[in-house]
Amino acid sequence: MDGSHGDRDRSFALAERANALMRDYGPSAAPRSYAVWYAYVSGTQPLLNDALKSLTAASSRLTDGDIDTLYETYLDPTRLSVATERASTSVLSEIAGVMEVLDLSLGSAAQYNASLRTLARDLDGTNPNQASVHKVVAALVATTREVTANNRTLEARMRESRSEIEALRETLEATRLESLTDPLTGLSNRKHFEDSLCKLVHGASEAEPASLIVIDVDSFKRFNDVYGHITGDQVLRLVAVVMREHIKSGAILARFGGEEFAMLLPATNRAKAYAIAETVRTSVMARELVKRSTGESLGKITISLGVAMHRPGDTAVSLLERADQCMFKAKRDGRNRTVDDTDVNLSNVA
């Protein structure tokens, strides 16, 4: 089947399903509603699907507000910058509120101190009678109560602000993580991969070796041309799922190119990294890919892998180049195999 026709047919089928769901659940066929339902039936946003299922389970009809919330949370391309700006503004507001309460508390404390000095002067060097002592004590009690009340207000405000700031911190962290995540596979994106690779190299030593696995899907362009890009995305998600199944503690998994993946393995020598690579390779090969729209079996997917272990003097660039060269050699040697950087003459591999 021609890839472009396959994509077109599937997109029309998804559009029909989205339209049917809009008619069933409402509220309208507005662009935002269509975008939400199309994303739902295409399965590209698992978190949106979960949220939509919860809403439809609770009610047979959606509101415009429901659609707006779903779109802004999961689909709006500006949501990361908006969320960051909103959280930053809220943090500044919380800080201003705390500073205001602190200023009031400090002013109250200063006033209390001045009152004590005044009362002390009133009693100093005098022979006070019962009435004057009663007056001083009453003033002292009133001032103390005022300071105590202010301190309670400050304590309550600080507790409230701590909760607010913690919630904002979680929002900012979630936004930061989303900005470092590949939306198709859920793995780290290229930016996070590059940053993590630099940290991996910086933290590696002869006593604590680190390794890098580079993965490339075999004949991916031909697969895309035959079956279409939507099915190609399914292949990429399958590889990501298998990588996650074999992740080790502390590892970073990334998609840093079209069909290129990486596993960054701290505290892992070459032999262990090679074993992990082979496990991933054989697991991917064991999966049978099925086209969702038709149930048609698309056969097996294979990958080629390159393994490089950190060497003294390595930089992030040199380690990645060596892993890439190993992966290219695996391609040249017939694909669907793993090559490491032990005894291979890599200088001639292109």
N, C-alpha and C positions, 0 to 999 in steps of 0.2 A: 504493500500500500504506500502511495506517495505520502511523505511526511507532512507536507503542507495541507493536503486534503484530510489526512488523519487528524491534525490539529483542528482544522476548521469543523469537521464533523463532530468532534468531541466538544468543541466550544459551543456549537449550536445545541447539542444535547444538554450541556450544562445550563445554557441559557433557558431552555424550555423547562428544566427542572426548577431553576430559580424562580421563573415566572409563576409556576404552579404553586410553589411554597408562598410566594408573596400573596397570591390570591387566597390561599388557605389561612394564612396567619396575619396578613395585613402588615402595616396599616395602609400602605400605598405602593405605587410602582415608581416612586421618586428615585433619583440616581443613587442616593445613599442606601436606600433599601435594596436596590438591585445589587449594589456592590457587596453589601453584607451577605445576601443570600447566595450570590454567585461564589463568593469566597467559601461559604459554608459547603455548597455542593461540590466544589472542586477540591476541598480538603487541604488547602494550602495553609490554613491558620487553625491548628488544633485547639488553641486556647479559646479562640472565637467560637469554635464548634461546641466546646464544653459550656461556655456561657450561654449560647443560644439554646442548647438543649435544656439547660436549667430554667430559662425563661419560658420556653414553650411547655415544659412540664408543669409549671406553676399556673400558666394561663393559656387559653386557647387563642388569644389575640395579643399581638405586640402593639405598643404605642410608638408614636414618633419619638418620644423620649428614649424608649428602649433602643430604637435603631440608631439614634444619635450617639448614645452611650457606647454601643457596640462599635460603631464606625470610628469614633474618636479614640477609643481604647486600643483597637486592634488594627485599623486600616489607615487612619489619617497619617499621611507622610510627614506631617509637621508635629506629630504627637510627642516625639522625644524632646525637641527644643521647647515646645510649650510646657511639657511636664517639668523640665529642668528650670525654666524661667519661673513657673508657678511655685515650685518648691523653694527656689532661691528667695523669691519675694516673701514667702511665708516664713522662712528662717529669719530674714531680716526683720520682719514684723514681730516675731516672737522675741528676738533679741531686744528690740526697742521696748517691747512691753516689760520684759524683765528689768531692763535698765531703769525704766520709769518707776517700777515698784521699789527697786533698790534705792533710787534717789529719795523716794518718799520715806523709806525705812531709815536711811542715813539722816535725813532731815529730822525725823522723829527722834532718833537717838541723840542727835545734837541738842535738840530742844529739851529732851529729858535730862541731859547732862547739865544744861544751863539752869534748868529748874532745880536740880539738886544743889547746885552751887548757890542759887538764890536762897533756898530754904536753909542751907547751912549758915549763910550770912545772917539770916533772920534769927537763928538760934545762938549764934556765936556771941559770946561776951554779954549775954543778957541773962536776966533771971525770969524766964518765961513763966507765965501763969497757965492755969489749965486751959483757958480759952485759946490762948495763942498756940499752945502745943496741939490742941485739937485742930486748929486751923491748918497748921503745918502738916500734920498727919493726913488730914483730909485731902490737901493739895497733893501730897506725895502719893496717896492711894489713887487719886484720879489720874495723875500723870502716868503712874505705873500701869494702870488699866489700859490707857491709850496706847502705850508702847507695846503692851502684850497683844492687844488687838491688831496693831499694825504688823507685828511679827507673825501672828497667825495668818494674816492675809498674805504676807510675803511667802510663808511656807506653803500655803495652798497654791499660790500662783506659780511658785517654783516647781511644785509637783505637776501641775497642769502643763507647764512649759516643757518639762522633761518628757512627758508623754507625747506632746505635740512634736517636739524635735526628734524624738525617736521614730515616730511615724514618718516624718519628713525624711529622715536619714534612710529609712527603708525604701521610700519612694525614689530617692536619688540613686540608691544602690541598684534598684531594679531598672531604672532608666539607664544607668551606666552599663549594666550587663547587657541590656538589649542593644545598646549601641555597639557592642563588641561581638554580637552574635549574628551568624548567617541565618537569614529568615527562612530559607528553604529547608535546611537540614537541622538547624538548632545547634550546630557546632560553632566554635569560635570563627570569626571572620578573619580576613587577611590582616587587618590592623592588629587585632589581638594576637594572631599568630606571630607577626613580626616582633611585637613587644615581648611575647613569651619566649621566643627563640633567643633574643638577646639575654634575657634573664637566665635561660637554661645554660647558655655558654658561659655567662659570668659566674654561675654557681658551680660549674663542673670542675673536677680535678681528677688527678690520677687515682686518688683514693676513693673518690665518689664520681665515677664516670657517668656520662649522660649520653643518650642516643636519640637519633632522629629517624623516623620512618616516613618516607614520602610515598604516596600511593597515587596511581593514575588508572582510571577505568579504561580497559582495553577497547579499542575500536568504537569509542563513544560517539564520534562524529557520524560514522556510518549508521550506528544504532539510531541516533537522532533523525538522520535523513530518512530512514526506513519507517520508523514508528512515530516520529513526531516529538516535539519538545516536551509536551506534557508527560508522555511516557518516559522521556529522558530524565525529567525531574524525579520520577518514581525510582529510577535506577540510582540517582544520587542519594535519595533518602534511604534506600536499601543499604548502600555502602555505609552511610552514617550510622544506621541502626546496628549493623554488625560491629563497627568500631566501638560503639558504646558498650556492647555486650562483653567486650574483651578489654575494657579500660582497666588500668591499674591505678592504685592510689597515687594522686599527685600528677597524673598524666594530663596533658592538654591535647584535645582533639580539635582539628581545624579543617575547614575547607577554605583554601587560600587561592583557588583558581576555579575555572569552569568545572573541570572534572578531576581536579587535583586536591588531594587531602594530605594531612600530615598528622603524625602522632609524636608529640614531644615527651620523652621519657626520662625524667630525672632519676639519678641513682640506679641506672640500668646499663649493664654492660652489653657488648655486642651480641653475645650468645643469647642472652635473655630477650633482647630486642628482636633478633632474628626469629626466635621461637614465637614471639607475639605476632610478628608479621606473617609468619606461615599459618598461624591459627586464623588470623583475619582472612588471609587469601583463600584457604580451604573452606572457611565458613561462607564466604561470599559465593564461591563456586558451587556450593551445595544448595544454594537457594534457587528456586525456580521462579522467575518473574512472570506474573500474570497481568495482562492488560485489564484494568479495572472496568473499562466501559463495555468490553465484550467477553471477558473471561478467557480470552485467547492466551495460550502459553507462548511466551516469548523466548523460552529457552534459558540458558545459563548466562550469567554475567561473570566475567573474569577481570582481575586486576593485576597490575605489575607493581612491584614494590622495591624500593631502594632503602638500604639500612646503612647509616653512618654513625660511628661512635666518636665522641669528642676526643680530639688530640691536643696536646699542649700547643699553644699558639693559635688554635682555631679561633676564628671570628664567626659571627652568625652567618655571614656571607659564605665563608669557606665551608662550613659544615653543611649548609643547605646545598651548595654546589656539588659537594661530594655525594650527598644522598640523591640528588637529582641525576648525577652521572650513573650511579648504581641503578636507578630506576630505568634510565634510558638503555642501559645494557640489558636489563631484563626484557625490555621491549625488543631489542635487536636479536636476542637469543630465542625469541619465539613467544613472548608474552606469557601471562599467567604463571609468573615465577617471582621469587625473591632473590635479590643479589645484594651482598654486603660489601663493605670496603676493605676486606682483608687482603686477598692476594690478587685482586683484579687490577690490571693496568688501566686506570681510569683516564689518564691524560689523553688517550686517543678516542674516547667515547664522546660522541656528540649527540 
